[in-house]
Amino acid sequence: MSETWTVKKILDWTHLYFKDKNVSEPRLGAELMLAEVLNCKRIELYVQFERILTADERSTYREMVKRRSTHEPVQYILGETEFMGLPFRVDKSVLIPRPETELLVDCVIEHNKDKRLSAPAILDIGTGSGCIAVSLAHMLTEASVTALDKSSDAIQTARKNAEANVVTVDFVHADAFHWAAKSQQQFDIIVSNPPYVAEREWDDVMPDVRQFEPKEALLAGQDGLDFYRAFAPLAGKLLKQQGAVFLETGYDQAAGVADMMTNAGFRTSIRQDLNGIDRVVIATRGYAVKEQLEPVLEMIVEKPIDLDLLENEQEIANETDENRE
Ligand code: GLN
């Protein structure tokens, strides 16, 4: 009698096989791939455990299992992932969107709400799959979003993601620093999940990432800080006077990046991700200082002070640095 492969049996088998090969999240990967083959939701597998797979289904699934067993990320095998509840096509030219980056997007949305910006001009540097730019354009329907990437393959993938999610983003294929040096445009919001992995830590990066994701989207010099070092002195040129910068950082980098932005004349705060890791550096210019000072000054003097007289905002920003969150 030939062996019959049911949903349950094949999942159990793959789970063990992946475990043996040290593939991370062995059960989840198996379920996601089988759901793709059977064209159903992952949860629906559980109500058809006894379903018998056809020969075609088995061979399609087997190819996927082979790829996953080499540590290729499930998202590349499926060609798609989800970010901020939206579908994104992913391939080897782009980094797979991470949950931490959803925090970055949340910070921008929150800021936009607080400041009641009606039609912010947003710049996304190193857009990759376009996940940040596209989800911001989706949520902030009045915003005009510009997104840069130096990889033309990434720009192509990002364009498809904008199309699929029915949003308009101005994608520019350019090196951010060359572009910034020439551009006259200024933005209300600059956001970036730049490369930030330290070269000296490359060997510790998990094989799924190290062997499959684009190196140029990950590595940023010996200490992983090359992007921020180049960006900090340019930020002022690209940002409107009342603008704000949102930078994702590596697990041990936020304080150092905040210092770089402080030295460039910004006021900074840091936000933690769900794992309690400092993950996002927010940098703003003078207006935040003014907003804080206004009520205080009003209490001290009867006559309102013209805050524009406070010219040296950098000094003030540095003094209030202790208030960093
Ligand atoms: N968070 C990613 C990782 O852990 C790195 C992303 C990046 O360099 N921007 O691999």
Boltz pocket constraint, residues with backbone or C-beta under 6 A from the ligand:
constraints:
  - pocket:
      binder: B
      contacts: [[A, 98], [A, 193], [A, 194], [A, 195], [A, 196], [A, 197], [A, 209], [A, 217], [A, 218], [A, 219]]
      max_distance: 6.0
